[in-house]
Amino acid sequence: MIRQPMTTRILILKSAAGRYERLEQYFQARHYVVTWLDDARRVPGQIEQAEPALLLIDLATPHTEIFSLIESIHLAYPDLPQIVISEAKQGNRAQQALQSGAYAVTWQPFAMFEEWRFTVNRA
């Protein structure tokens, strides 16, 4: 379960091409502390430093070993939910992310924002 806003830290691994305006608005309105990363190699160190309650990973990130990253984080931090952001055309990659240890998949663009909010709150 996510800690109460104002103390909740969220780590987001974004892609260069991603559009995150709605995510940013959502988190700012609830006073979450968000760390944005565009380099997957920095994720493990940021988990140690920030102790996030949630990790969002955009599957469009250029990291070639994204599934190994998801699996290693899941093994090292089994209580840290990882929500994968995916485009519908990446369905096979989303399934592979779930098999690697991701908690859930949410689809981009965030057309179904209410469903996305439910997924984050549930994690």
Short mmCIF file of the C-alpha atoms (twelve columns), coordinates in Angstrom:
data_MODEL
# 
_entry.id   MODEL 
# 
loop_
_atom_site.group_PDB 
_atom_site.id 
_atom_site.type_symbol 
_atom_site.label_atom_id 
_atom_site.label_alt_id 
_atom_site.label_comp_id 
_atom_site.label_asym_id 
_atom_site.label_seq_id 
_atom_site.Cartn_x 
_atom_site.Cartn_y 
_atom_site.Cartn_z 
_atom_site.pdbx_PDB_model_num 
ATOM 1   C CA . MET A 1   0.000  0.000   0.000   1 
ATOM 2   C CA . ILE A 2   1.271  3.464   -0.865  1 
ATOM 3   C CA . ARG A 3   2.075  5.789   2.009   1 
ATOM 4   C CA . GLN A 4   0.014  8.946   2.475   1 
ATOM 5   C CA . PRO A 5   0.679  11.836  0.052   1 
ATOM 6   C CA . MET A 6   3.170  14.442  1.241   1 
ATOM 7   C CA . THR A 7   5.546  11.635  2.218   1 
ATOM 8   C CA . THR A 8   5.064  9.316   -0.733  1 
ATOM 9   C CA . ARG A 9   8.014  9.137   -3.080  1 
ATOM 10  C CA . ILE A 10  7.615  7.898   -6.626  1 
ATOM 11  C CA . LEU A 11  10.420 7.052   -9.024  1 
ATOM 12  C CA . ILE A 12  9.661  7.287   -12.752 1 
ATOM 13  C CA . LEU A 13  11.906 5.904   -15.489 1 
ATOM 14  C CA . LYS A 14  10.776 7.798   -18.559 1 
ATOM 15  C CA . SER A 15  11.541 7.572   -22.238 1 
ATOM 16  C CA . ALA A 16  12.737 10.531  -24.255 1 
ATOM 17  C CA . ALA A 17  9.642  10.363  -26.444 1 
ATOM 18  C CA . GLY A 18  7.117  9.935   -23.641 1 
ATOM 19  C CA . ARG A 19  4.439  12.473  -22.813 1 
ATOM 20  C CA . TYR A 20  4.037  12.875  -19.091 1 
ATOM 21  C CA . GLU A 21  1.991  16.050  -18.616 1 
ATOM 22  C CA . ARG A 22  -0.983 14.237  -17.103 1 
ATOM 23  C CA . LEU A 23  1.221  12.198  -14.781 1 
ATOM 24  C CA . GLU A 24  2.998  15.318  -13.634 1 
ATOM 25  C CA . GLN A 25  -0.317 17.123  -13.005 1 
ATOM 26  C CA . TYR A 26  -1.697 14.149  -11.098 1 
ATOM 27  C CA . PHE A 27  1.304  13.840  -8.797  1 
ATOM 28  C CA . GLN A 28  1.732  17.582  -8.247  1 
ATOM 29  C CA . ALA A 29  -1.921 17.956  -7.259  1 
ATOM 30  C CA . ARG A 30  -1.439 15.281  -4.596  1 
ATOM 31  C CA . HIS A 31  1.930  16.568  -3.389  1 
ATOM 32  C CA . TYR A 32  3.837  13.403  -4.168  1 
ATOM 33  C CA . VAL A 33  7.612  13.651  -4.268  1 
ATOM 34  C CA . VAL A 34  8.627  12.491  -7.752  1 
ATOM 35  C CA . THR A 35  12.073 11.689  -9.100  1 
ATOM 36  C CA . TRP A 36  12.231 11.516  -12.887 1 
ATOM 37  C CA . LEU A 37  14.989 9.451   -14.488 1 
ATOM 38  C CA . ASP A 38  15.861 8.923   -18.126 1 
ATOM 39  C CA . ASP A 39  18.793 6.564   -17.508 1 
ATOM 40  C CA . ALA A 40  17.848 3.058   -16.366 1 
ATOM 41  C CA . ARG A 41  21.332 2.501   -14.957 1 
ATOM 42  C CA . ARG A 42  20.563 5.055   -12.239 1 
ATOM 43  C CA . VAL A 43  17.390 3.302   -11.015 1 
ATOM 44  C CA . PRO A 44  18.968 0.962   -8.407  1 
ATOM 45  C CA . GLY A 45  20.913 3.803   -6.788  1 
ATOM 46  C CA . GLN A 46  17.856 6.044   -6.721  1 
ATOM 47  C CA . ILE A 47  15.813 3.290   -5.074  1 
ATOM 48  C CA . GLU A 48  18.412 3.135   -2.319  1 
ATOM 49  C CA . GLN A 49  18.554 6.920   -1.971  1 
ATOM 50  C CA . ALA A 50  14.881 7.909   -2.328  1 
ATOM 51  C CA . GLU A 51  13.183 4.781   -0.939  1 
ATOM 52  C CA . PRO A 52  10.177 5.185   -3.255  1 
ATOM 53  C CA . ALA A 53  6.802  3.623   -2.562  1 
ATOM 54  C CA . LEU A 54  6.224  3.092   -6.289  1 
ATOM 55  C CA . LEU A 55  8.316  2.702   -9.439  1 
ATOM 56  C CA . LEU A 56  6.871  3.572   -12.847 1 
ATOM 57  C CA . ILE A 57  8.801  2.277   -15.863 1 
ATOM 58  C CA . ASP A 58  8.094  3.368   -19.430 1 
ATOM 59  C CA . LEU A 59  8.745  0.388   -21.687 1 
ATOM 60  C CA . ALA A 60  9.765  2.773   -24.465 1 
ATOM 61  C CA . THR A 61  12.942 3.561   -22.544 1 
ATOM 62  C CA . PRO A 62  15.993 2.745   -24.671 1 
ATOM 63  C CA . HIS A 63  17.523 0.458   -22.039 1 
ATOM 64  C CA . THR A 64  18.161 -2.861  -23.798 1 
ATOM 65  C CA . GLU A 65  18.006 -4.896  -20.591 1 
ATOM 66  C CA . ILE A 66  14.756 -3.454  -19.250 1 
ATOM 67  C CA . PHE A 67  13.333 -6.867  -18.345 1 
ATOM 68  C CA . SER A 68  16.474 -7.823  -16.432 1 
ATOM 69  C CA . LEU A 69  16.177 -4.509  -14.587 1 
ATOM 70  C CA . ILE A 70  12.537 -5.215  -13.682 1 
ATOM 71  C CA . GLU A 71  13.424 -8.713  -12.498 1 
ATOM 72  C CA . SER A 72  16.428 -7.605  -10.442 1 
ATOM 73  C CA . ILE A 73  14.395 -4.851  -8.759  1 
ATOM 74  C CA . HIS A 74  11.600 -7.307  -8.034  1 
ATOM 75  C CA . LEU A 75  14.064 -9.735  -6.439  1 
ATOM 76  C CA . ALA A 76  15.869 -7.057  -4.412  1 
ATOM 77  C CA . TYR A 77  12.740 -5.083  -3.419  1 
ATOM 78  C CA . PRO A 78  9.752  -7.457  -3.570  1 
ATOM 79  C CA . ASP A 79  7.493  -4.971  -1.762  1 
ATOM 80  C CA . LEU A 80  8.182  -2.163  -4.257  1 
ATOM 81  C CA . PRO A 81  5.403  -2.200  -6.860  1 
ATOM 82  C CA . GLN A 82  6.587  -1.585  -10.412 1 
ATOM 83  C CA . ILE A 83  3.955  -0.298  -12.804 1 
ATOM 84  C CA . VAL A 84  4.909  -0.502  -16.455 1 
ATOM 85  C CA . ILE A 85  3.770  2.202   -18.857 1 
ATOM 86  C CA . SER A 86  3.247  0.719   -22.303 1 
ATOM 87  C CA . GLU A 87  1.715  1.512   -25.644 1 
ATOM 88  C CA . ALA A 88  -0.842 -0.918  -26.990 1 
ATOM 89  C CA . LYS A 89  1.524  -1.890  -29.807 1 
ATOM 90  C CA . GLN A 90  3.984  -3.113  -27.134 1 
ATOM 91  C CA . GLY A 91  1.620  -5.800  -25.833 1 
ATOM 92  C CA . ASN A 92  4.213  -8.576  -25.979 1 
ATOM 93  C CA . ARG A 93  6.746  -6.414  -24.147 1 
ATOM 94  C CA . ALA A 94  4.133  -5.572  -21.501 1 
ATOM 95  C CA . GLN A 95  3.454  -9.274  -20.972 1 
ATOM 96  C CA . GLN A 96  7.191  -9.929  -20.669 1 
ATOM 97  C CA . ALA A 97  7.451  -7.124  -18.078 1 
ATOM 98  C CA . LEU A 98  4.717  -8.765  -16.000 1 
ATOM 99  C CA . GLN A 99  6.516  -12.092 -16.209 1 
ATOM 100 C CA . SER A 100 9.702  -10.330 -15.059 1 
ATOM 101 C CA . GLY A 101 8.018  -9.056  -11.894 1 
ATOM 102 C CA . ALA A 102 6.095  -5.900  -12.770 1 
ATOM 103 C CA . TYR A 103 3.013  -5.357  -10.593 1 
ATOM 104 C CA . ALA A 104 0.755  -4.007  -13.344 1 
ATOM 105 C CA . VAL A 105 0.649  -2.448  -16.800 1 
ATOM 106 C CA . THR A 106 -0.984 0.846   -17.627 1 
ATOM 107 C CA . TRP A 107 -1.452 1.954   -21.209 1 
ATOM 108 C CA . GLN A 108 -0.268 5.132   -22.856 1 
ATOM 109 C CA . PRO A 109 -1.615 7.509   -23.927 1 
ATOM 110 C CA . PHE A 110 -3.424 7.960   -20.650 1 
ATOM 111 C CA . ALA A 111 -6.837 8.127   -22.311 1 
ATOM 112 C CA . MET A 112 -8.407 6.096   -19.517 1 
ATOM 113 C CA . PHE A 113 -6.975 8.242   -16.738 1 
ATOM 114 C CA . GLU A 114 -9.433 7.018   -14.098 1 
ATOM 115 C CA . GLU A 115 -8.324 3.431   -14.690 1 
ATOM 116 C CA . TRP A 116 -4.694 4.536   -14.427 1 
ATOM 117 C CA . ARG A 117 -5.347 6.330   -11.112 1 
ATOM 118 C CA . PHE A 118 -7.006 3.197   -9.768  1 
ATOM 119 C CA . THR A 119 -3.930 1.111   -10.680 1 
ATOM 120 C CA . VAL A 120 -1.564 3.515   -8.898  1 
ATOM 121 C CA . ASN A 121 -3.760 3.750   -5.800  1 
ATOM 122 C CA . ARG A 122 -4.134 -0.030  -5.661  1 
ATOM 123 C CA . ALA A 123 -0.339 -0.489  -5.772  1 
# 
